[in-house]
Amino acid sequence: MGDWQNFDNRAVVGRALRLRREIDEFEGRWPTPAAREDILPTFSWTQLERQLVDLAATPAQADMARHLVSATRKLAPFKPSEMVLREILCLTWVLLDENFKPEPQEGSAEMI
């Protein structure tokens, strides 16, 4: 196995271990309730994205919503549902914040 493959494997394992620590810390702070509670209505990732895009304070934040929902969706199967809910609430806060200005990416027209 080449050096790059070893590096890639270590990076993947490192990310997985960090995610596991985040989940363990979250579950330690917010244990799953023993009793069954009322469940929220279900909705799709597409519906969530559509609503966040519509609620976003600026066009740039609306564009960001698509990427943030995608990233959240990819890791959601590995996390407790309440942890995913918390992330969605944080995304909403960022997207509704009219004062939030993402840093321009290197080489973008905004940096000129």
N, CA, C and O of each residue as an XYZ file, in Angstrom:
448
protein
N       0.845     -1.170      0.000
C       0.000      0.000      0.000
C       0.894      1.238      0.000
O       1.867      1.293      0.752
N       0.579      2.229     -0.831
C       1.401      3.418     -0.937
C       1.192      4.366      0.226
O       0.246      4.231      1.002
N       2.111      5.345      0.332
C       2.028      6.327      1.411
C       0.719      7.105      1.374
O       0.140      7.393      2.421
N       0.242      7.453      0.165
C      -1.003      8.223      0.053
C      -2.196      7.410      0.529
O      -3.103      7.948      1.164
N      -2.199      6.120      0.228
C      -3.300      5.272      0.684
C      -3.300      5.170      2.203
O      -4.359      5.204      2.830
N      -2.108      5.044      2.802
C      -2.014      5.006      4.260
C      -2.513      6.312      4.855
O      -3.245      6.312      5.844
N      -2.112      7.433      4.244
C      -2.554      8.748      4.724
C      -4.069      8.876      4.613
O      -4.728      9.327      5.550
N      -4.627      8.474      3.453
C      -6.072      8.534      3.250
C      -6.806      7.679      4.268
O      -7.808      8.111      4.838
N      -6.311      6.463      4.500
C      -6.942      5.567      5.470
C      -6.886      6.159      6.875
O      -7.867      6.099      7.617
N      -5.744      6.726      7.237
C      -5.618      7.334      8.564
C      -6.534      8.534      8.709
O      -7.105      8.756      9.777
N      -6.681      9.312      7.637
C      -7.565     10.485      7.678
C      -9.014     10.048      7.862
O      -9.756     10.654      8.635
N      -9.413      9.005      7.156
C     -10.787      8.496      7.274
C     -11.027      7.966      8.676
O     -12.056      8.258      9.285
N     -10.090      7.195      9.185
C     -10.220      6.652     10.537
C     -10.256      7.792     11.557
O     -11.039      7.750     12.506
N      -9.421      8.797     11.367
C      -9.410      9.950     12.269
C     -10.744     10.676     12.277
O     -11.242     11.055     13.338
N     -11.332     10.875     11.089
C     -12.650     11.533     11.012
C     -13.717     10.680     11.684
O     -14.585     11.207     12.381
N     -13.659      9.376     11.483
C     -14.631      8.474     12.095
C     -14.509      8.497     13.621
O     -15.519      8.492     14.325
N     -13.287      8.522     14.125
C     -13.079      8.573     15.572
C     -13.565      9.896     16.165
O     -14.138      9.918     17.254
N     -13.332     11.005     15.443
C     -13.838     12.307     15.919
C     -15.358     12.320     15.953
O     -15.961     12.826     16.900
N     -15.972     11.764     14.920
C     -17.432     11.689     14.881
C     -17.945     10.837     16.037
O     -18.928     11.199     16.684
N     -17.291      9.714     16.301
C     -17.710      8.843     17.411
C     -17.603      9.585     18.740
O     -18.487      9.459     19.587
N     -16.524     10.364     18.937
C     -16.366     11.147     20.175
C     -17.470     12.193     20.300
O     -18.037     12.383     21.376
N     -17.772     12.875     19.182
C     -18.848     13.876     19.200
C     -20.171     13.237     19.589
O     -20.926     13.795     20.386
N     -20.454     12.060     19.023
C     -21.701     11.362     19.328
C     -21.723     10.933     20.793
O     -22.729     11.117     21.478
N     -20.622     10.364     21.274
C     -20.551      9.939     22.676
C     -20.747     11.116     23.629
O     -21.464     10.994     24.622
N     -20.121     12.247     23.338
C     -20.275     13.436     24.173
C     -21.722     13.927     24.146
O     -22.275     14.305     25.179
N     -22.325     13.919     22.968
C     -23.712     14.356     22.843
C     -24.632     13.441     23.638
O     -25.479     13.913     24.397
N     -24.469     12.141     23.468
C     -25.320     11.184     24.179
C     -25.092     11.233     25.680
O     -26.010     10.974     26.458
N     -23.861     11.566     26.097
C     -23.603     11.729     27.523
C     -24.344     12.928     28.099
O     -24.821     12.895     29.234
N     -24.428     13.962     27.317
C     -25.112     15.181     27.765
C     -26.625     15.075     27.603
O     -27.382     15.596     28.422
N     -27.055     14.405     26.550
C     -28.476     14.322     26.219
C     -28.872     12.852     26.020
O     -29.070     12.428     24.882
N     -28.990     12.078     27.085
C     -29.347     10.666     26.913
C     -30.738     10.514     26.279
O     -31.617     11.359     26.449
N     -30.902      9.420     25.552
C     -32.183      9.135     24.919
C     -33.218      8.862     26.004
O     -32.982      8.052     26.901
N     -34.375      9.541     25.925
C     -35.415      9.303     26.943
C     -35.872      7.843     26.916
O     -35.974      7.230     25.854
N     -36.144      7.302     28.100
C     -36.574      5.905     28.201
C     -38.001      5.733     27.691
O     -38.316      4.746     27.027
N     -38.861      6.701     28.007
C     -40.264      6.600     27.603
C     -40.441      7.131     26.181
O     -39.772      8.079     25.770
N     -41.329      6.517     25.458
C     -41.641      6.970     24.096
C     -42.418      8.282     24.183
O     -43.402      8.393     24.914
N     -41.964      9.250     23.437
C     -42.613     10.556     23.429
C     -43.297     10.774     22.095
O     -43.122      9.996     21.157
N     -44.078     11.842     22.021
C     -44.701     12.189     20.745
C     -43.603     12.474     19.727
O     -42.604     13.123     20.039
N     -43.795     11.996     18.541
C     -42.822     12.149     17.461
C     -43.199     13.368     16.623
O     -44.377     13.665     16.425
N     -42.173     14.066     16.137
C     -42.399     15.180     15.220
C     -42.974     14.666     13.910
O     -42.762     13.508     13.551
N     -43.691     15.507     13.201
C     -44.122     15.096     11.862
C     -42.887     14.834     10.999
O     -41.851     15.474     11.176
N     -43.003     13.911     10.086
C     -41.860     13.611      9.218
C     -41.844     14.563      8.027
O     -42.878     15.065      7.588
N     -40.650     14.791      7.529
C     -40.453     15.605      6.334
C     -39.186     15.113      5.666
O     -38.362     14.441      6.286
N     -39.041     15.449      4.408
C     -37.893     14.957      3.638
C     -36.745     15.967      3.685
O     -36.922     17.124      4.066
N     -35.580     15.496      3.289
C     -34.416     16.380      3.188
C     -34.661     17.462      2.148
O     -34.234     18.605      2.312
N     -35.352     17.090      1.074
C     -35.675     18.066      0.028
C     -36.579     19.163      0.590
O     -36.381     20.342      0.297
N     -37.560     18.779      1.390
C     -38.446     19.772      1.999
C     -37.672     20.676      2.961
O     -37.877     21.890      2.978
N     -36.789     20.087      3.753
C     -35.966     20.884      4.666
C     -35.131     21.887      3.882
O     -35.107     23.072      4.212
N     -34.451     21.416      2.850
C     -33.614     22.306      2.038
C     -34.451     23.423      1.428
O     -34.055     24.588      1.455
N     -35.597     23.071      0.883
C     -36.465     24.057      0.244
C     -36.890     25.146      1.233
O     -36.913     26.327      0.886
N     -37.220     24.755      2.437
C     -37.647     25.728      3.446
C     -36.482     26.596      3.920
O     -36.647     27.800      4.117
N     -35.311     25.998      4.102
C     -34.145     26.779      4.521
C     -33.715     27.760      3.437
O     -33.324     28.888      3.739
N     -33.784     27.342      2.193
C     -33.465     28.250      1.078
C     -34.443     29.419      1.089
O     -34.044     30.572      0.921
N     -35.711     29.124      1.285
C     -36.731     30.176      1.293
C     -36.569     31.121      2.474
O     -36.833     32.317      2.344
N     -36.143     30.611      3.620
C     -36.003     31.434      4.825
C     -34.684     32.196      4.889
O     -34.561     33.146      5.662
N     -33.710     31.802      4.102
C     -32.370     32.399      4.166
C     -32.437     33.910      4.006
O     -33.240     34.433      3.233
N     -31.587     34.599      4.745
C     -31.582     36.063      4.775
C     -31.034     36.676      3.491
O     -31.444     37.773      3.111
N     -30.126     35.997      2.825
C     -29.496     36.552      1.620
C     -29.389     35.463      0.552
O     -29.485     34.278      0.870
N     -29.193     35.846     -0.694
C     -28.982     34.833     -1.740
C     -27.756     33.951     -1.460
O     -27.777     32.755     -1.746
N     -26.711     34.525     -0.913
C     -25.510     33.737     -0.596
C     -25.834     32.680      0.461
O     -25.365     31.544      0.378
N     -26.632     33.061      1.446
C     -27.016     32.099      2.475
C     -27.965     31.045      1.914
O     -27.921     29.890      2.337
N     -28.815     31.423      0.977
C     -29.694     30.449      0.330
C     -28.859     29.407     -0.403
O     -29.169     28.217     -0.352
N     -27.802     29.845     -1.087
C     -26.914     28.916     -1.776
C     -26.185     28.026     -0.772
O     -25.982     26.836     -1.016
N     -25.796     28.609      0.348
C     -25.124     27.856      1.407
C     -26.029     26.760      1.963
O     -25.556     25.682      2.322
N     -27.338     27.037      2.033
C     -28.282     26.081      2.606
C     -28.183     24.728      1.911
O     -28.209     23.689      2.570
N     -28.071     24.734      0.612
C     -27.987     23.483     -0.150
C     -26.788     22.642      0.290
O     -26.898     21.429      0.468
N     -25.659     23.296      0.460
C     -24.444     22.581      0.850
C     -24.512     22.108      2.305
O     -24.072     21.004      2.626
N     -25.061     22.941      3.170
C     -25.160     22.577      4.584
C     -26.116     21.407      4.793
O     -25.833     20.504      5.579
N     -27.242     21.423      4.095
C     -28.188     20.314      4.211
C     -27.557     19.032      3.673
O     -27.719     17.965      4.264
N     -26.851     19.131      2.575
C     -26.185     17.954      2.003
C     -25.184     17.358      2.990
O     -25.154     16.144      3.192
N     -24.378     18.201      3.596
C     -23.379     17.725      4.564
C     -24.051     17.098      5.783
O     -23.602     16.067      6.285
N     -25.116     17.717      6.250
C     -25.840     17.194      7.406
C     -26.477     15.849      7.068
O     -26.449     14.917      7.872
N     -27.042     15.761      5.890
C     -27.703     14.529      5.453
C     -26.728     13.363      5.373
O     -27.074     12.243      5.747
N     -25.523     13.611      4.893
C     -24.546     12.534      4.714
C     -24.162     11.878      6.031
O     -23.937     10.669      6.083
N     -24.086     12.670      7.093
C     -23.666     12.114      8.378
C     -24.839     11.737      9.285
O     -24.633     11.085     10.308
N     -26.046     12.127      8.936
C     -27.225     11.886      9.780
C     -27.444     10.415     10.148
O     -27.814     10.135     11.288
N     -27.230      9.460      9.224
C     -27.480      8.063      9.605
C     -26.601      7.560     10.755
O     -26.931      6.568     11.404
N     -25.500      8.238     10.999
C     -24.555      7.787     12.022
C     -24.761      8.481     13.369
O     -24.090      8.148     14.346
N     -25.671      9.431     13.424
C     -25.858     10.247     14.619
C     -27.224     10.011     15.241
O     -28.166      9.606     14.561
N     -27.322     10.268     16.547
C     -28.646     10.204     17.173
C     -29.550     11.276     16.552
O     -29.078     12.349     16.178
N     -30.836     10.982     16.446
C     -31.754     11.909     15.791
C     -31.777     13.277     16.463
O     -31.919     14.293     15.783
N     -31.640     13.319     17.776
C     -31.638     14.613     18.461
C     -30.404     15.435     18.103
O     -30.465     16.664     18.071
N     -29.308     14.776     17.840
C     -28.092     15.471     17.425
C     -28.285     16.089     16.034
O     -27.830     17.202     15.773
N     -28.955     15.361     15.159
C     -29.254     15.884     13.828
C     -30.211     17.075     13.951
O     -30.042     18.085     13.267
N     -31.201     16.954     14.812
C     -32.127     18.065     15.048
C     -31.375     19.306     15.509
O     -31.639     20.408     15.026
N     -30.455     19.138     16.426
C     -29.658     20.267     16.917
C     -28.871     20.926     15.779
O     -28.789     22.152     15.701
N     -28.294     20.102     14.902
C     -27.546     20.643     13.771
C     -28.466     21.414     12.826
O     -28.084     22.464     12.310
N     -29.668     20.903     12.600
C     -30.630     21.603     11.744
C     -31.003     22.947     12.359
O     -31.112     23.944     11.646
N     -31.196     22.982     13.659
C     -31.520     24.243     14.334
C     -30.370     25.238     14.207
O     -30.599     26.431     14.012
N     -29.145     24.754     14.314
C     -27.977     25.634     14.154
C     -27.877     26.154     12.719
O     -27.563     27.324     12.501
N     -28.141     25.288     11.746
C     -28.139     25.721     10.350
C     -29.160     26.838     10.148
O     -28.881     27.843      9.495
N     -30.324     26.647     10.710
C     -31.391     27.639     10.566
C     -30.961     28.967     11.150
O     -31.205     30.018     10.557
N     -30.326     28.929     12.305
C     -29.871     30.161     12.956
C     -28.878     30.909     12.056
O     -28.975     32.125     11.894
N     -27.939     30.185     11.482
C     -26.943     30.809     10.603
C     -27.608     31.390      9.356
O     -27.281     32.497      8.925
N     -28.532     30.640      8.789
C     -29.161     31.066      7.536
C     -30.132     32.237      7.726
O     -30.397     32.976      6.778
N     -30.655     32.409      8.920
C     -31.572     33.525      9.187
C     -30.842     34.767      9.680
O     -31.431     35.847      9.734
N     -29.579     34.633     10.037
C     -28.803     35.749     10.582
C     -28.413     36.708      9.460
O     -27.542     36.402      8.646
N     -29.055     37.853      9.424
C     -28.778     38.839      8.376
C     -27.368     39.405      8.472
O     -26.840     39.923      7.488
N     -26.759     39.312      9.637
C     -25.414     39.856      9.834
C     -24.314     38.844      9.523
O     -23.137     39.203      9.504
N     -24.679     37.593      9.282
C     -23.685     36.567      8.978
C     -23.135     36.796      7.575
O     -23.887     36.849      6.602
N     -21.839     36.928      7.484
C     -21.168     37.129      6.194
C     -20.112     36.047      6.046
O     -19.066     36.107      6.694
N     -20.380     35.045      5.187
C     -19.348     34.020      4.995
C     -18.093     34.648      4.416
O     -18.164     35.589      3.626
N     -16.954     34.124      4.810
C     -15.690     34.637      4.296
C     -15.590     34.289      2.812
O     -15.881     33.160      2.419
N     -15.179     35.257      1.985
C     -15.011     34.944      0.559
C     -13.982     33.847      0.358
O     -12.968     33.789      1.054
N     -14.257     32.986     -0.596
C     -13.311     31.911     -0.882
C     -12.175     32.453     -1.720
O     -12.344     33.373     -2.520
N     -11.011     31.858     -1.514
C      -9.824     32.282     -2.263
C     -10.083     32.209     -3.762
O     -10.566     31.198     -4.272
N      -9.761     33.280     -4.452
C      -9.924     33.299     -5.893
C     -11.308     33.716     -6.352
O     -11.571     33.769     -7.553
N     -12.211     34.017     -5.399
C     -13.549     34.417     -5.819
C     -13.559     35.897     -6.168
O     -12.654     36.643     -5.796
N     -14.581     36.303     -6.880
C     -14.710     37.698     -7.302
C     -14.867     38.620     -6.102
O     -14.524     39.800     -6.183
N     -15.384     38.095     -4.979
C     -15.593     38.924     -3.794
C     -14.281     39.398     -3.174
O     -14.274     40.378     -2.428
N     -13.200     38.738     -3.463
C     -11.920     39.102     -2.841
C     -11.242     40.241     -3.581
O     -10.266     40.803     -3.084
N     -11.733     40.586     -4.738
C     -11.076     41.628     -5.550
C     -11.440     42.983     -5.030
O     -10.992     43.993     -5.573
